[in-house]
Amino acid sequence: MRERDTEAWLRKQITKMGGMAIKLVSPGNNGVSDRILILPDGKIWFVELKADGKEPTKLQRWQHERFRKLGCRVRTVRGMAEAQAFLEEVMTNEVPPARVPAARDR
């Protein structure tokens, strides 16, 4: 599945939950996440979407680390299966607070 299809699906699901999935465009600040998710419970996520098997670039990983050091929640979502799992975590509030990144998020 293409990255844009996963992104469209996730955006639609977050909107159904009453949240917002804002496309992040930051001129002069390359490597920032694709979307900022603002959820009804006040949680905010920076989400980088990738196709299955794809990885964030070095610049994206650097930006993600900068956000994490500021206490932000950052996630890389690769494909539909990870998007569905991430959404399930968000919906059940089982997502931990901002954290040191797991190896798969780097």
C-alpha positions as CSV (number, residue, x, y, z in Angstrom):
1,M,0.0,0.0,0.0
2,R,1.2,3.5,-0.8
3,E,2.2,6.0,1.9
4,R,-0.5,8.4,0.8
5,D,-3.2,5.8,1.1
6,T,-2.2,5.0,4.7
7,E,-2.0,8.7,5.4
8,A,-5.5,9.3,4.1
9,W,-6.9,6.4,6.1
10,L,-5.2,7.6,9.3
11,R,-6.4,11.2,8.8
12,K,-10.0,10.0,8.3
13,Q,-9.9,7.8,11.4
14,I,-8.5,10.6,13.6
15,T,-11.2,13.0,12.3
16,K,-13.9,10.4,13.1
17,M,-12.5,10.3,16.7
18,G,-13.0,14.1,16.9
19,G,-9.4,14.9,16.5
20,M,-7.3,16.7,13.9
21,A,-4.6,15.4,11.6
22,I,-2.9,18.4,10.3
23,K,-0.5,18.2,7.4
24,L,2.8,19.7,8.6
25,V,4.7,21.9,6.1
26,S,7.6,23.8,7.6
27,P,9.6,25.8,5.0
28,G,13.2,25.9,5.9
29,N,12.8,23.1,8.4
30,N,13.2,19.9,6.3
31,G,12.6,16.5,7.8
32,V,9.7,17.3,10.1
33,S,6.9,14.8,10.4
34,D,4.1,14.4,7.9
35,R,1.3,15.0,10.3
36,I,0.5,16.5,13.7
37,L,-2.3,14.6,15.3
38,I,-4.3,16.5,17.9
39,L,-6.5,14.2,19.9
40,P,-9.6,14.9,21.9
41,D,-7.8,14.0,25.2
42,G,-5.2,16.7,24.5
43,K,-2.5,14.3,23.4
44,I,-0.4,15.6,20.5
45,W,1.6,13.3,18.2
46,F,4.1,14.0,15.4
47,V,3.6,11.2,12.9
48,E,5.9,10.3,10.0
49,L,4.2,8.0,7.5
50,K,6.2,5.6,5.4
51,A,5.3,2.8,3.0
52,D,5.8,-0.8,4.2
53,G,9.5,-1.5,4.5
54,K,10.6,2.1,4.2
55,E,12.6,4.0,6.8
56,P,12.9,7.6,7.8
57,T,15.8,9.5,6.3
58,K,18.7,10.6,8.5
59,L,17.3,14.1,8.6
60,Q,13.9,12.9,9.6
61,R,15.4,10.8,12.4
62,W,17.3,13.9,13.6
63,Q,14.2,16.0,13.7
64,H,12.3,13.2,15.5
65,E,15.0,13.1,18.1
66,R,14.8,16.9,18.6
67,F,11.1,16.7,19.2
68,R,11.5,13.8,21.6
69,K,14.1,15.7,23.6
70,L,11.4,18.4,24.0
71,G,9.0,15.8,25.4
72,C,6.9,15.4,22.3
73,R,5.3,12.2,21.2
74,V,6.8,11.0,17.9
75,R,6.0,7.9,15.9
76,T,7.0,6.5,12.6
77,V,4.2,4.5,11.0
78,R,5.1,2.1,8.2
79,G,2.1,0.8,6.2
80,M,-1.4,0.0,7.1
81,A,-0.8,-2.7,9.7
82,E,1.3,-0.3,11.8
83,A,-1.3,2.5,11.2
84,Q,-4.1,0.3,12.5
85,A,-2.0,-0.8,15.6
86,F,-1.1,2.8,16.3
87,L,-4.7,3.9,16.1
88,E,-5.8,1.0,18.4
89,E,-3.2,2.2,21.0
90,V,-4.4,5.8,20.7
91,M,-8.1,4.8,21.0
92,T,-7.5,2.6,24.1
93,N,-5.2,5.3,25.7
94,E,-2.5,2.6,26.1
95,V,0.1,4.8,24.5
96,P,2.7,5.8,27.1
97,P,3.7,9.5,27.5
98,A,6.5,10.9,25.4
99,R,9.4,8.6,25.8
100,V,12.9,7.8,24.8
101,P,12.5,6.3,21.3
102,A,12.4,2.6,20.7
103,A,14.9,1.3,18.2
104,R,12.1,0.9,15.5
105,D,11.2,4.6,15.8
106,R,14.7,5.8,15.1
